[in-house]
């Protein structure tokens, strides 16, 4: 299983994530957005584990 982290929560990110998880080899682990509510909602909607608003913290994950 390959863990994914996304930067951004727009429709392109959503489509990429849908395609990646469809094959079953990928799992969303982290989501970055400038807004905490947006990151948390996107992570929740896609079974993500964590959400971040700080890129340094995101990359240290």
Secondary structure, DSSP 8 states (H G I E B T S, - for coil): -EEEEEE--SHHHHHHHHHHHHTTSEEEEEEE-SSHHHHHHHHHHTT-SEEES-HHHHHH-
